[in-house]
Amino acid sequence: MRIVVKLGTSTIAHPTGRLNVRRMELLCKVLSDIKNAGHQVILVSSGAIGMGAGKLGLTEKPSDIPGKQAAAAIGQCELMYVYDELFGHYHHTVAQLLITGYDIENQHHRTNIENTLQRLLDFGALPVINENDTVATEEIQIGDNDTLSAVVATLAKADMLVLMSDIEGLYDKNPKTHPDAKLISHVPAITDEVMALAGGAGSAFGTGGMETKLRAGRMVNQVGIPMIITNGDRPELLYDVVAGRPVGTLFGERKETV
Ligand code: GLU
């Protein structure tokens, strides 16, 4: 199974913006194990801006573009250092890909990304992808990693996209304000009524919310790729994902090979 896993900032960093060491250790362990079992994994990792801000001792993300780009430049190094170190414990090789909206729209660049991804997977490497925040201006910005991960899943012809976030999945009401909200385990199609269930908001360091996740789901479902939203608090849920057991909210239908 070829699986694209998107890790949100709230999953890999504390609210201070500093690395969540225990979570990251567990995530890299589970992902390494899943690779050892023969699956192909592509990571889309957020956290560059948040971790850059954390490293600089800022209490929130910079609001201006050069500030965000500077924070991303600092945080992206930290991120890759950590992935290299943690996956290295399990003898896995990571590869960094930083892409912008321009690269997706430009046929030549897109083909290069597809070919590189394919070759990295053939090599048994683990691609770690983020937006190239230091060069992405508004016109060429993808903007959020939910969308980026949907693009990556499509380019990589993945069997599954998994968004790991600070929420269990999609609820029938906002669980933060309605304690009786129920988790929806399966959404066969992301209709306008389903879209209406998305609130706004995210965390202080993250970018996306439920809306960007549902839009990502629509993109991948259109090309036959199912998506799961699950809680990044519990990395071991990824074992259930690859085993085909119900976890979080499934959007679309699992492929038969999965
Ligand atoms: N590229 C941003 C970062 O690494 C994250 C965007 C997002 O979280 O959606 O900080």
Boltz pocket constraint, residues with backbone or C-beta under 6 A from the ligand:
constraints:
  - pocket:
      binder: B
      contacts: [[A, 8], [A, 9], [A, 45], [A, 46], [A, 47], [A, 48], [A, 49], [A, 50], [A, 72], [A, 130], [A, 131], [A, 133], [A, 143], [A, 144], [A, 145], [A, 146], [A, 205], [A, 206], [A, 207], [A, 208]]
      max_distance: 6.0
